[in-house]
């Protein structure tokens, strides 16, 4: 999938539009972009356009997480993880998943040649299952899991089914 295909899927199937749930630590959110992650948008979150959101996704998540370097079958899942967990945290999730599969990577949150080589050397479905399990374990530990967990799990399963 290309960036455009992935972001359309994420925005249209998962994030949709404006939300301001009182229990959400992220605060106001539009197109999946939260004011907590992007405080520069405070006061104008409702006016954030879909095109502006796409630019933020590319500059804040897709490019820094080096999503284009991942194999096609796992690209959408890793991109979604970068959005959902933050780039560095998600990179650590990728590395932990690979280590569970027998690789010996430093869990430093930096995706370099060794991490990318390990992903490419791993069966995509095996990686996706292990990576998704890592994400699910994190969701279950999160303080907001009681009210947001069902949505996070749905998101995870939807992403996996589309990968």
C-alpha positions in Angstrom: 0.0 0.0 0.0 1.1 3.5 -0.7 0.9 6.4 1.8 -2.2 7.7 0.2 -3.9 4.3 0.3 -3.0 3.8 3.9 -4.0 7.2 5.1 -7.3 7.0 3.3 -8.0 3.7 5.0 -7.0 4.9 8.4 -9.0 8.2 8.2 -12.1 6.8 6.5 -12.3 3.5 8.4 -10.9 4.3 11.8 -10.4 8.0 12.6 -13.2 9.7 10.7 -13.7 13.2 12.2 -13.9 15.4 15.2 -14.2 13.9 18.7 -13.8 15.5 22.2 -14.5 12.6 24.6 -14.2 13.9 28.2 -12.3 10.7 29.3 -9.8 10.8 26.5 -6.3 11.9 27.7 -5.5 13.0 24.1 -8.1 15.8 24.4 -9.7 17.1 21.2 -9.1 14.9 18.2 -9.9 15.4 14.5 -9.1 12.9 11.8 -7.1 11.0 14.5 -4.8 13.9 15.2 -5.0 14.8 18.9 -4.3 18.1 20.6 -2.1 16.3 23.1 0.2 15.1 20.4 -0.1 18.4 18.4 -0.6 21.2 20.9 0.0 23.7 18.1 -3.6 22.9 17.0 -5.2 24.0 20.2 -8.1 26.2 19.5 -8.4 25.2 15.9 -8.9 21.4 16.1 -12.5 21.6 14.8 -11.3 23.4 11.7 -8.5 20.9 10.9 -9.1 19.7 7.3 -8.6 16.2 6.1 -5.7 17.4 3.8 -4.0 19.2 6.7 -4.3 16.0 8.8 -2.8 13.9 6.0 0.2 16.3 5.9 0.6 15.9 9.7 0.4 12.1 9.3 3.2 12.1 6.7 5.5 14.5 8.5 5.0 13.3 12.1 4.5 9.5 11.6 5.0 8.1 8.2 8.4 9.7 7.3 10.0 9.6 10.8 9.0 5.9 11.3 10.5 5.0 7.9 7.2 3.2 6.9 8.2 3.2 3.2 11.1 0.9 4.1 8.9 -1.8 5.5 7.7 -4.8 3.4 4.3 -4.1 1.9 2.4 -6.7 4.0 3.3 -5.2 7.3 3.5 -1.5 6.3 -0.1 -0.5 7.2 0.1 -2.2 10.7 3.4 -0.5 11.5 2.1 2.8 10.3 -1.0 2.5 12.4 1.2 1.6 15.4 3.3 4.7 14.9 0.2 6.8 14.9 -1.4 5.1 17.9 1.7 4.7 20.1 4.1 7.4 18.8 7.1 6.7 16.5 9.8 5.8 19.1 7.4 3.7 21.3 6.2 1.9 18.2 9.7 1.2 17.0 10.3 -0.5 20.4 7.2 -2.6 19.9 8.5 -3.7 16.5 11.8 -4.6 18.0 10.3 -6.5 21.0 8.1 -8.4 18.6 11.1 -9.4 16.5 13.0 -10.4 19.6 10.1 -12.7 20.6 10.6 -14.3 17.2 14.3 -15.1 17.9 16.1 -11.9 16.7 18.5 -10.3 18.9 17.9 -6.6 18.5 18.5 -3.7 20.9 15.2 -2.3 22.0 16.2 1.3 21.5 13.4 2.7 19.4 15.7 3.3 16.4 14.8 1.5 13.2 18.1 0.9 11.5 19.4 -1.6 9.0 19.3 -4.5 11.6 15.7 -3.9 12.5 14.6 -3.6 8.9 16.6 -6.7 7.9 14.9 -8.7 10.7 11.4 -7.6 9.6 12.2 -8.5 6.0 13.6 -11.9 7.1 10.5 -12.7 9.1 7.3 -14.3 7.6 4.9 -11.3 7.3 1.9 -13.1 9.0 4.1 -14.3 11.8 5.4 -10.8 12.4 1.9 -9.3 12.2 0.6 -11.8 14.8 3.5 -11.2 17.2 3.5 -7.4 16.7 -0.3 -7.2 17.1 0.0 -9.2 20.3 2.5 -6.8 21.6 0.2 -3.9 20.8 -2.8 -5.7 22.5 -0.7 -6.3 25.6 0.0 -2.5 25.8 -3.6 -1.6 25.2 -4.7 -3.8 28.1 -2.2 -2.1 30.5 -3.3 1.4 29.5 -5.4 3.4 32.1 -8.1 4.2 29.4 -8.5 0.5 28.5 -11.8 0.2 30.4 -13.6 2.7 28.2 -11.5 2.7 25.0 -10.2 -0.9 24.9 -13.0 -2.3 22.7 -12.3 0.4 20.1 -8.6 -0.1 20.2 -9.1 -3.9 19.7 -11.4 -3.3 16.8 -8.8 -1.0 15.3 -6.1 -3.6 15.7 -8.2 -6.3 14.1 -9.3 -4.1 11.3 -5.7 -3.1 10.5 -4.6 -6.7 10.6 -7.3 -7.8 8.3 -6.4 -5.1 5.8 -2.6 -5.8 5.9 
